[in-house]
């Protein structure tokens, strides 16, 4: 079959080709040098998944997914890797029965189940401490492995 014939066979009813395919899963190792670099890192990760989210109907949840991704990556860099530019952060994603992201840092981990409630009266004015609660609020399922140095965040199909 010629390239033109393949293009015509793959085109929609109106002759417009289907939208570009997206990568259903992947992994990227990242090393942000500083806090300014974390924004670029977040957008790099977002760019890897946003087309799949759009095509699979997650559009109404994009804000929550982006926020959870942002919080997980910042936590990995700031708390897990202690802001060290020589330590990697691994980002994995998978579209299957749900959309799942995994963030792995190179730190020793933490007791993720024993974190203080960030919404108590005495903690509301604290500068830090709400990231895990935000991730839990945004996602359908959150779990930690490797003593807390790996977070797995899932979003159910729309």
C-alpha positions in Angstrom: 0.0 0.0 0.0 1.4 3.4 -0.9 1.8 6.2 1.6 -1.1 8.1 0.0 -3.3 5.1 0.2 -2.4 4.6 3.9 -3.2 8.2 4.5 -6.6 7.9 2.9 -7.3 4.6 4.7 -6.5 6.2 8.0 -8.4 9.4 7.4 -11.7 10.1 9.0 -14.9 10.4 7.1 -14.2 14.0 6.2 -10.7 13.2 4.9 -9.0 14.6 8.0 -6.4 12.3 9.5 -7.0 11.0 13.0 -5.3 13.0 15.8 -1.6 12.2 16.4 -1.0 9.2 18.6 0.3 9.7 22.1 2.7 7.5 24.1 0.7 5.2 26.3 3.5 4.8 28.8 6.9 6.1 29.4 9.7 7.0 31.8 11.9 10.1 32.0 14.8 10.7 34.4 15.1 14.4 35.4 17.6 16.4 37.3 16.5 20.0 38.1 19.4 22.2 39.1 17.4 24.6 41.2 13.9 25.7 42.1 13.5 27.7 38.9 14.3 24.5 37.0 11.5 22.6 38.7 8.9 24.6 36.6 10.5 23.5 33.4 10.7 20.0 34.7 6.9 20.0 35.5 6.1 21.4 32.0 8.3 18.7 30.4 6.4 16.0 32.2 3.1 17.6 31.5 3.9 17.8 27.8 4.5 14.1 27.7 1.0 13.3 28.9 -1.4 16.1 28.0 -2.2 14.8 24.5 -3.2 11.4 25.9 -5.3 13.0 28.6 -7.1 15.1 26.0 -7.7 12.2 23.6 -8.9 9.8 26.3 -11.4 12.2 27.8 -9.6 13.3 31.0 -10.0 16.9 30.0 -12.3 17.8 32.8 -9.7 16.5 35.3 -6.6 18.1 33.7 -6.4 20.8 36.4 -6.4 18.2 39.2 -3.9 16.0 37.4 -1.6 18.9 36.7 -1.8 20.0 40.3 -1.0 16.5 41.7 1.9 16.2 39.2 3.2 19.6 40.3 3.0 18.8 44.0 4.6 15.4 43.6 7.5 16.7 41.6 8.2 19.6 43.9 8.0 17.3 46.9 10.5 14.9 45.3 12.9 17.6 44.5 12.5 19.7 47.7 12.0 17.0 50.4 13.1 13.7 48.8 16.3 14.9 47.1 16.9 17.8 49.5 17.2 20.2 46.5 20.4 18.4 45.4 20.9 18.8 41.6 23.0 15.7 41.4 20.1 13.4 42.5 17.6 12.2 39.9 13.8 12.3 39.9 12.2 9.6 37.8 8.8 10.3 36.2 6.7 7.4 34.8 3.3 7.4 33.3 0.8 4.8 32.0 -2.5 5.0 30.3 -4.4 1.7 30.9 -7.6 1.1 32.9 -6.8 4.4 34.5 -4.1 7.1 34.2 -1.2 6.6 36.6 1.9 8.6 37.3 4.8 7.6 39.5 7.4 9.9 40.9 10.6 8.5 42.4 13.2 10.5 44.2 16.6 9.4 45.4 16.0 10.3 49.1 15.6 8.0 52.0 11.8 8.3 52.1 9.5 9.4 54.9 6.7 8.1 57.0 3.9 9.2 54.6 1.1 7.8 56.7 2.0 9.7 59.8 2.1 13.3 58.4 0.4 15.9 60.5 -3.0 17.2 59.3 -2.2 20.4 57.4 -5.7 21.9 58.1 -5.5 22.2 61.9 -5.9 25.7 63.2 -2.2 25.9 64.2 -0.9 24.7 60.8 -3.1 26.7 58.5 -0.6 29.6 58.3 2.4 27.3 57.8 4.3 27.8 54.5 4.7 24.1 53.9 2.8 20.9 54.6 -0.2 20.8 52.3 1.3 19.0 49.3 0.4 15.5 50.3 -3.2 16.6 51.2 -3.5 18.3 47.8 -2.3 15.2 46.0 -4.8 13.0 47.9 -7.6 15.5 47.1 -6.8 15.6 43.4 -6.3 11.9 42.8 -8.6 8.8 42.9 -5.8 6.7 44.5 -2.5 7.5 46.1 0.1 5.1 47.5 3.7 5.2 48.5 6.4 2.6 48.1 10.1 2.3 48.8 9.7 3.9 52.3 7.9 6.9 50.8 10.5 7.8 48.1 8.0 6.6 45.4 4.5 8.0 45.0 2.0 6.3 42.7 -1.0 8.5 41.8 -4.0 7.2 39.8 -6.9 8.8 38.1 -9.9 6.7 37.1 -11.3 6.7 33.5 -13.7 9.6 32.9 
